[in-house]
Amino acid sequence: MDRQDIYKNLESCPADIYEKLYPYFPMFHVHLVRESYFESLTYYECQVFTTLFLNFFYTLIKKEKIELILFGDVPHGAYNFIIYCLARALGIKILFVEQSFEFKTFFIYSSLEEIGRFSNLNI
């Protein structure tokens, strides 16, 4: 499925998922306005774009039947953070695989809340 097909058949994120994600909208906006294209938008304009991105990623996840989302780093931008929050709300498995230069190893975790917990680390 290409991007044009997704735009033509864009689905709305279900209300229950949207309600779970709504508390994160201010954080989505903070990330969004970091990009020059969005920096001069009002809060409500950012909300419209955030909803469009949310619907786009929801449609992509559903149409492609995505069961796992793999990140190479912590989400630093609006798009990755929206995908992360949407995947959690949908119950999709998430895996972060991040290289640690200090220990010459990788950190593998499945939620942002796990960052800094090294109980299983064998150094």
Backbone hydrogen bonds, N-H to C=O, Kabsch-Sander energy under -0.5 kcal/mol:
donor,donor_aa,acceptor,acceptor_aa,energy
5,D,2,D,-0.5
6,I,2,D,-1.6
7,Y,3,R,-2.3
8,K,4,Q,-2.2
9,N,5,D,-1.7
10,L,7,Y,-1.0
18,Y,14,P,-2.7
19,E,15,A,-2.6
20,K,16,D,-1.3
21,L,17,I,-1.8
22,Y,18,Y,-1.8
24,Y,21,L,-2.0
25,F,22,Y,-1.8
27,M,24,Y,-0.6
28,F,24,Y,-2.3
29,H,25,F,-2.6
30,V,26,P,-2.0
31,H,27,M,-2.0
32,L,28,F,-2.5
33,V,29,H,-2.6
34,R,31,H,-1.0
35,E,32,L,-1.7
38,F,35,E,-1.3
39,E,35,E,-1.1
41,L,38,F,-1.9
46,C,42,T,-2.4
47,Q,43,Y,-2.0
48,V,44,Y,-1.8
49,F,45,E,-2.2
50,T,46,C,-2.9
51,T,47,Q,-2.3
52,L,48,V,-2.2
53,F,49,F,-2.8
54,L,50,T,-2.6
55,N,51,T,-2.6
56,F,52,L,-2.5
57,F,53,F,-2.8
58,Y,54,L,-2.4
59,T,55,N,-2.5
60,L,56,F,-2.4
61,I,57,F,-2.7
62,K,58,Y,-2.6
63,K,59,T,-3.0
64,E,60,L,-2.2
65,K,62,K,-0.7
66,I,61,I,-2.0
69,I,93,K,-2.2
71,F,95,L,-2.9
81,F,77,G,-2.1
82,I,78,A,-2.6
83,I,79,Y,-2.5
84,Y,80,N,-2.7
85,C,81,F,-2.5
86,L,82,I,-2.7
87,A,83,I,-2.8
88,R,84,Y,-2.2
89,A,85,C,-2.3
90,L,86,L,-2.0
91,G,87,A,-0.7
91,G,88,R,-0.9
92,I,87,A,-2.7
93,K,67,E,-1.3
95,L,69,I,-2.5
96,F,109,Y,-3.4
97,V,71,F,-2.3
98,E,107,F,-2.9
100,S,105,T,-3.2
101,F,99,Q,-0.6
104,K,100,S,-0.8
105,T,100,S,-1.4
107,F,98,E,-3.5
109,Y,96,F,-1.7
114,E,111,S,-1.5
115,I,112,L,-1.4
117,R,114,E,-2.0
118,F,116,G,-0.8
121,L,118,F,-1.4
123,I,121,L,-0.7
